[in-house]
Amino acid sequence: MDASGCRLEVRESIYHFHPSFAPAGETFTVTYADSRLSVEARDSDIGALARRITVETGIVLALDSGVAGKVNAALNQLPIEDALRLLFESNGFRLARVDSGYYRITKPDGFLFIRYQDGKLSMDVRNADLKAVVDELARQTGYNFLVDTGLTLRVSGGFQNLALINGLTAFFEANGITLEQQLGVFRVKRLTNQNNIAVRLDENNLLDIDAYTAPLNVLLREVAARTEINLILYSSVNWLVNNIQLHGVTLEQALDLLMQGTSYSWRKIGETYVVADGINLRPDALDFVEVGIIFCKHLSAEVIFNALPPAQT
């Protein structure tokens, strides 16, 4: 082989014979052994180089319509996926993994870097198409993402090594988008909530709530959407929250704190949370009635009767 200017490679009990030089007309060399790829290319046609890599590695590289141009590279024995990503992305193209052994090479679309490793997410995105970002997130995290119909925009933002939910929530909300997790699917939709309400759920199912001059019923609906609970609000729940900031609280702690200082109460009935007025109850809301003995001192009978809810007959 050496005397003939060739080399021998064994892959899965199959012997492959390769020229150790670039054939006439080619401005690149490609070698592949032990799942590591080496590429030397100088002003090489991207289509010809992709075809040669497919021949050498067995990995299919499909070029999108309109993908054309020259590439330059000097890669030496890199793991195959790292080598492919560095080769094409450093030359201004995007590599998208479709399936095992199958990749698409697409046109440049802003700048897009996403890494998900050991439960931590890093992103550096500049003027990239939302769908491209979501596709890459789905590929790396293994989660399903569903983008609402008609939601097309370009997004930007960056951070390093954040917990998955925290990073995703911060990135999308910074771009005017909200993210809801429903039945194992992340739903991406336009942010329609009032700017004065922010509710986040971390990976430990703890809530962060930041709201000011916000209707309590709107805030509770946002909490329910984030935590995926069943919620019933009675029409009397129309309090205005002036200013509240909670960090790292459970759902029920949040409900207790939101109701504090108001006439409202909450109950969990089966798998559903119900919020109603704890004083002016209608007959159909008697689940909120509690019976007990309260010992009072230094209060007149008139004050006590005025503090009691209206009698039900």
Buried (B, 14 or more C-beta within 10 A) or exposed (E): EEEEEEBEBEBEEEEBEBEEEBEEEBBBBBBBBEEBBBBBBEEBBBBBBBEBBBEBBEBBBBBEEEBEBEBBBEBEEBEBBEBBBBBBBEBEBBBBBEEEEEBBBBBBBBBBBBEBEEEBBBBBBEEBBBBBBBBBBBBBBEBEBBBEEEEEEBBBBEBEEBBBBBBBBBBBBEBEBBBBBEEEEBBBBEBEBBEBBBBBBBEEEBBBBBBEEBBBBBBBBBBBBBBEBEBBBBEBBEBEBEEBEBEEBEBEEBBEEBBEEBBBBBBEEEEEBBBBBBBEBEEEBEEBEEEEEEEEEEEEEEEEEEEEEEEEE
